[in-house]
Amino acid sequence: MDRTIEIELASELLELKAHKAHYLDDEAAKSPVDHYVSDARFEREREAIFLTRPHAIAHSSELAEPGAFLTAKVHGKPVLVSRDKQGEVRAFLNVCRHRGAELVGEESGCKHRFSCPYHAWTYSSDGRLLGAPHFNEGFPGLDKSELGLKQLPCLERAGFIWIVLSLDADSALNGWLEEFSGEIEQLDLANHVIVAEDTMAIAANWKILVEGGIEAYHFKVAHRDTIGPFFEDNLSSYRCYGDHMRSVLPRASMSQFWEIPQEEWRLRDHANVLYTFFPTNQLLVQQDHVIWISSTPHSAGETTLRLVTLAPKQGSLADGKDQAYWQRNHEITMMTLKEDFDIGEGIQRGLASGANTDLHFGRFEGALESFNSLVDAACDQG
């Protein structure tokens, strides 16, 4: 993060704390309950957002060497991602071009050729059809060069592999992360490794889960027995950069900045810095590691979350700290986030009851309105 911006953000929050004030938008806002429970609305979001916007399918370390591959189901589509012999990452629909069989059944591995389990049509790691039994006599007039795997737009950037699920959406990757490029590159996530991870199925709308992380209004209540005592009461700030957002949620320890020179200020030591990459990926920057939160919405009320702890890899094991250290940190994160997720599931049940027609966002919850405005705009444009 640029030092000028870092000092500006910290100074802004310290000033608000000194005056016992909050970071306020001009007005309160509402969000229709229907946007969280309607199947038709979810399908609109799927078509206009999930299938057309970049999604971080993997950390670069998961495809560390040529030949490495992984498969996944993302928003209903089977995906194969591989690193070819030249070291370039490519993404494909995991579908044989012969009769549509699933090409690769393994979740991950290392190979330079993929052979279909149905009729042994074989493809290279860069997607070319290399051969098929009895091809010349059985398929006269077909050109192997036109039967390569269907390739998806793919970009390796800032330590992650980003894909777009629409075959004709190459332009979606143009300028992706541009507003945040310098800031994210400074995190040096390409030189991090995965030290712990969990996957959770949450019975809640994907937007509820995003909203729970971008405001501090709930900290002293929902997290009163865990992290609540270490954070300020209802104090946070946010900035939007294109479709993306940076939120800063200060800890009580940020008061130490008043006692030291500004050149010694380091925001991540005394605040949670949360980057939200529209629509479904977030990076929670901690003092010595980063939590990657990736959501895959399945329906209006079902979301799968992958929560990954990333730590610097210089040194023997993630910068010299042992696995037990990173596992403890990961478990603390999971315990805290589960408090949010349990409440999120309760919200989803409450929305289905008909008690409310709208959710209310206070002036100090402006990040929620900004995020939902992005969703609305994307659905309108889709």
HUGI-V331590 format. One line per field, one symbol per residue. psi: psi as a letter, one per 20 degrees, with the letter a starting at -180 (. if undefined). A space follows every 10 residues. Layout:
BEGIN
psi = ???
END
This chain:
BEGIN
psi = pphggghggg gghhggghjl rqoprhqrrq pphhiiiphg gghghgghfh iiqqpohqqh iimhqpiqrq qqoolipppp pqoahjjppq qrpmpqifjj qpgphqhrbo qiqpppigjk ppqrijiqoh rqpkgghhlp iqohijkrqo pqpqpopkjq opqpiphkkh ihipjpjghj ggghhhilih krqpiqqqpp ppmqqhhhhg hiikqjhigi fhkhjeigii qqolorrqpp ncirqpqpnq rhiihhhiiq qhiipogihk qpoppoophk pqoooagjrp ppopqophah kpppppoppp qpiqagomki qrhhghhggg hggggghhgg hghghhgghh hihjhqhqqp orhjkhhggg ghhgggghhh h.
END
